[in-house]
């Protein structure tokens, strides 16, 4: 156990493999949400009557074909864009509605497929910047917490003084996850973070993400078009229809935690995947027929 993390983060002193307790923040409700782009012109109905309920501390994966509105939904939750109907609430507080201006905040942190680290700052400077600028932590506190979390995320403390362009894309993505968690967000939003990676790199990333989830237990919304990844990581998988995106099917993932790669070949895993795959392929086919690139 990294002593720094144990000091700063009581969750980290839990026994390896034991899940941190459910947090008391991070309950998300997406109710009847709709989004029409360019309503006065082309009127692209991207999302329609979309409902998602996520309990605080749960890991939910949203799967759907390209162009079905996954990023639109994510941007609305993150507060980057407006919605045209419905309502999004976080812990009972309205985050988004047609009457509300978009409002991003440190309670919702997004990690994208393409990195967003400052290339001119070291790894340590990148991850300590947010809480220090917000005045949440002193420089010393931020450094101790950062070194602890970096160490737990596959030994990234060893590259604390390195600049991001010198790291592999997988390491950069892990640094971003640590940076996001440094802010103690209520929700971590992951928008296809491992999309461009090969299978081996993805597997490594899954292991590190699950370790960070186990230690820091935040609500996670994970967007992907990879059904296997979704079933392996999440507590619940939701399948979105092709555009206009709405939730078509939801399945609780009963695989125990901690998840291990040998579960990928288990009968239970195969059965869970089977329950979802027909819906995923049906929606992918619809998206393909309407001329959008098939991704699922
Ligand atoms: P996904 O993330 O599932 O690939 P998006 O949320 O990016 O899908 O997009 C959903 C639909 O909305 C797509 O058909 C896309 O072309 C359209 N769209 C996204 N952004 C805009 C925009 N700014 N203006 C008009 N249409 C958009």
Boltz pocket constraint, residues with backbone or C-beta under 6 A from the ligand:
constraints:
  - pocket:
      binder: B
      contacts: [[A, 37], [A, 38], [A, 44], [A, 45], [A, 46], [A, 64], [A, 65], [A, 66], [A, 67], [A, 68], [A, 69], [A, 70], [A, 71], [A, 72], [A, 73], [A, 243]]
      max_distance: 6.0
